[in-house]
Each structure stands twice: as C-alpha cells, then as structure tokens.
Amino acid sequence: MNATAPATPLRVGLVGYGLAGSVFHAPLVAATDGLALDTVVTSDPGRQAQARAEFPHVRIAASPDELWARTGGADALGLVVIASPNKTHVPLATAALNAGIPVVVDKPLAATAAEARELAELAERTGTFLSVFQNRRWDNDFLTLRRLLADGELGEIQRFESRFERWRPQLKGGWRESGAPEEIGGLLYDLGSHVVDQALTLFGPAVRVYAEADVRRPGAEADDDTFIAITHANGIRSHLYVSATTAQLGPRFRVLGSRAGYVKYGLDPQEGALREGLRPGTGAPWGEEPEHLWGQLGSGESPLTGGGAPVPTAPGDYPAYYAAVAAALREGGPNPVTAYEAARCLDVLEAARRSSRDGVVVKIAEVVEL
C-alpha cells in the first residue's frame, strides 16, 4: 500500500432519519474526513426517499438487524450512529456493542444513570468505542464562555444561568411530548440533557439538585416548562431553564462572577443552517454570527448598557464532534463525550425528576468510576 494514500473512510450506519438523523447526524457524518455515510436505517417510505434524495449513494435498510452482521471484510461498518427514539437507545446500543461495532448514541443515552453505566461497562468489556452526541458543547456561546473562563475574565464564578426557551404554545404530538414513561419524553430529558451537560462540563459534579417541572399546555402529557437548580461540589450554583411556553425569551447565558458578568442572547446558528440545508465544509463560513448578536461582558448597574462591552462570539463547531470521533477510532484519540459523562448528567436529571415530584432537594452521592 502507498504510505501516502489516504485511508479508506470508515463506513457509517445511521439508525433513524427523523430530526436528529436527517438534520444533525447525516450531514455532519458526511462532512467528516475519514467517515462515509453508508447506510440509513428507517422503515418509513417517506424518510427512505428523503435519505436517497439527500445522499444518492447511501444504502437503505428497513431494520437495524441488517447492520449487526456487517463486522468483517470490505463491507464492515466502522461506526453505527443511533438517532432513533429515546426508548430504543439502550437496546440498540447494546446490540451494537455486542457485535463489536463502535457506536455513537444521541442524547439522552438512557433513561437512567444505572443503564448508562451498564452500557459503559459493556463497552469496556467488549473493547468497543461508545460515545454520546452532545453537540451543544460546540455551540458558539458555550465555546466563547469556556474561553472567558479560561482567561479569568469573570473572576470567581458565583452563578451560572442557562436558558433553552421556546414559544410553542401548540402541541406537535409525537413521542417527545408523550407522558408514557417508556418513551422518555418531556423537556427535562430533551433540552434538559443539553443544559445539564453544559453546566457539569463547565463547573464539575453536582452535589444537590432542586427542580420544578410543570405541564403548562392544554392536552400536554409531559413536562414543557422546567427549572433545575444545581449546587456544584465547588460551590458554584447553576440555574437552568428549559421551556416551550416562554412568551418572552430570556438570555441564553447569564454568568455572574466576582469581577464581571457575561450575558448572551440568541441560539447558536448551526441548527438553523442545517435545517435550511446548508452544510459545513463547503467553503462558506460555518457557525459564525453577526456582530449585533455578540454577548456583553462587564459590570455595572446601567439599565441601558448593563455596564458591558461586546465580546466576539467564537464560531460554533458541531463538525468538531465527529472529527474527534474519527480521530478516536483511527488514531486512538480521546472520546469527545463518554458514557460515564452521560451517566453523571442522568444522575442530575433523575434527581431533578424526584425533586419536582416530591418537592425536596435531592443530594447526589459521589460515584467513583474507574
């Protein structure tokens, strides 16, 4: 073999072609050097046609069972991505790991932290790669905040406020709004997975959790307006809001420190770009936002300026997740999001559910993971 020849891309099987599969995973996989979208698994004829139109060379499978035998030879899969409904994540990830196929699972990895840790242990026993898709770690505002924290711009952090709010007074239906426990629906496990993961990534493990989860919209079955308060082991407090019933949206981030605060409105533009059919790696700038949307950094009490100055927002970088996955599989690089990290997020989500149900503050015991 020519030493300078590029390595053959890893074939990727994608299970599910709904919102997560078609908007996020398929385009990002296709844009990643070293990965090739090979097979899309969906039994829905409309989604099969959509996948063929968007990726003409992709193969279509009606069932994930068609993937597990592809473990050797030129047709072997190098990665399976699970972007199907939440209730299928654990059984499909288990099947992939038992087949020895590396796997990426969309968030939430499981319904419980115990299930997530069982999957992590299965991955270790089988020597198989397992990662969890937490794309919001590569949001523009999150990357900007990490830079500000690393530079000490805010001083000692006292409170982190994070909001993922929407105004959707009408129900859409579907499993995400189902109240059936097996569906793992509701905003706590949907958007809550994002804001909790971000808080833990920034400020470390949680020791106490308080939550209020409400069902606001007529006919709704699952929580659609939820607040989570986390006390981190280092004393920092995170106040997290996820809602589909917010008529006036608050700041995406408000981070208060001993030296300054950072306030940022608006969502990262990458999801909107992907929904519109734009793709990373096509030459146009990716993940950038206009200057008038930059956040403010500073201190003061002026009701007009807030005592802040604009801070350039770092470009969002969802492609970095799959680039890291490819590097982990090909070169032994670090796993960008581990199953144990997902389990710690689920510890908080479970505690929040119990806190809201029982009206109590829930303490989280320290878990030592080898």
Protein Blocks (a to p, Z undefined) as FASTA:
>chain_A
ZZkbccdddddddehjdfklmmmmmmmmmmpghiacfbdcdfbfklmmmmmmmmmmbccd
fbfklmmmmmgcjkbcfbdcdfbdfklmmmmmmmmmmnopacdddddfblbfklmmmmmm
mmmmnopacddddfklmgfklmmmmmmmmnomnopafbdcdddddddfbcebjjklpcbf
klogajklmmmmmmmmmmmmmnopafbdcdddddfbghiabdcbdcdddddfkopacddd
ddfkbfbdcdfbacddfkbccddedjdfklmmmmnopaehiopaghiacfklpccededj
bfklnopacdddddddfklmmmmmmmmmmnopacfbdfklmmmmmmmmmmmmmmmmnopa
cdddddddZZ
